[in-house]
């Protein structure tokens, strides 16, 4: 008989009367809480994992490669070279002064690029990538970021989008 196997004083034994679903679920909850309790740090770890899930895209590594001291002698003091990476795909960006207080952005991606967008305060512009190379002419000064979409992931299980941190032109 099934009732002979359970000790009525055992806190793990279900106390279920008939088909009462709520009582059954409560008994199951008590049983699992005593047999396999939730790890103490699970809630905090889950919150941290969810909050940082997009950090690798949002905070892609930014390396600023400053021109050397001879740059000012050659008139290249306004040039800026930056490198962005998400650990799998690298983007090299070179910014030079353009005409009428604008900038020119030349860039190179080491992946199979499908699309490159320049996102700025006034909207977004798209460049036609050619073998990983892209450029934007007549970019007004301000805060911008690049959104690079790859045709396929650089590595198995990798992402197909690289979103750079915002930078100022």
Secondary structure as UniProt FT lines:
FT   HELIX           2..4
FT   TURN            8..9
FT   TURN            11..12
FT   TURN            18..19
FT   HELIX           21..35
FT   TURN            40..41
FT   HELIX           42..51
FT   TURN            52..54
FT   HELIX           55..58
FT   STRAND          61..65
FT   HELIX           70..73
FT   TURN            74..75
FT   TURN            77..78
FT   STRAND          80..85
FT   STRAND          90..97
FT   TURN            100..101
FT   STRAND          102..109
FT   STRAND          113..120
FT   TURN            121..122
FT   STRAND          123..127
FT   TURN            131..132
FT   STRAND          133..140
FT   STRAND          143..150
FT   TURN            156..157
FT   STRAND          161..163
FT   STRAND          167..168
//
